Every structure is written in C-alpha cells, then in structure tokens.
Amino acid sequence: MGAAVGDVNNDGWSDLYLTNLGSNQMYLNKGDGSFVDATGKTATDDRRWSTSASFFDYDRDGWLDLMVLNYAEFSVTNSPTCRIERTRSWAKLFTLHVVMTSPLLSLRRPSN
C-alpha cells in the first residue's frame, strides 16, 4: 500500500518500511546493495490495513521515529459491505499509530 524510506539505525544507509493489508515489513539496508528483513526484530509487523508510513524525528533525539497510518478495520474473511453513515465522523475510520525507534532498534508499540 505504501513505503517509507529513512536511516532508522543511523548507519548512513536508507532503510525501507512497507505498509500492506496484512503484515508490514521493515528492511534494513546492509550497505552492499542488499536488505535484510528486520520486521520481527523491530516488532513492526502491524497486521492491520496500513496505508502509509513516514519516518521523522518526533522526539528530536537524533533517531528517526516511525509513524504508521492504518485504514478502516478490514479482514478478507469477514468483509462487510463498506458504507459510511452521514452522522459518522471520518476521524473514527482512521487510526494513527506512532512507533518510536531507539538506538538498539527496539520499537515500542503504542498502548491501547
């Protein structure tokens, strides 16, 4: 669905985060033209319908933080007819999750 590029481990190489309908993936650039899948190590495998992501230094600590935007709750096995009621707020359809990075690449999930 989307991609974000940023140097999450401050090694000078651009890393890649991919959003999907299903598990998202984090790939760390090895600096030799290849990437290693670090999704499990970084706990960034959000299985919701993620539409976009962005890296930025939210807390200004010198390490990039990851923001992931998730769409409406959806499952292929249980896909109801999609419609929006006039009284329903658009804000309720979207969820925003900020996942912070640290020097050790241990990412904290938001509490909820």
Phi, psi and omega in degrees: 000321182202173180214150174227141181237132178187158180271085188286339180248015176052040177260003178092000181244140180285126179260168188229134174237128182246132177257147185213174163270096189127204184291130174280162181229142174245124178242127178265133179285125180276352178085001180242019182091004179234164180235153175243137180287114181246021184302310181294317182296327183262359180054043181251023183271051178303124185264005177281179180278091180270131184256332180201166180208161178208144173259136173198160182269079185302313185262009175054043179257005180091357178245135180292141175253155182247125175249130180239132178255124179254146182269193180303151177295128184210146174219139181296324181286338181227071184260097179288165175297132183270120176208157181240128177282145182299331182273351184280137180280137177299328182299333181285343181278339185244145175236140181246129181231128176253125179247121185271144174260160176225169181303336182263008182061025173267117185262139179262132176275149177295148180272126173183000000 
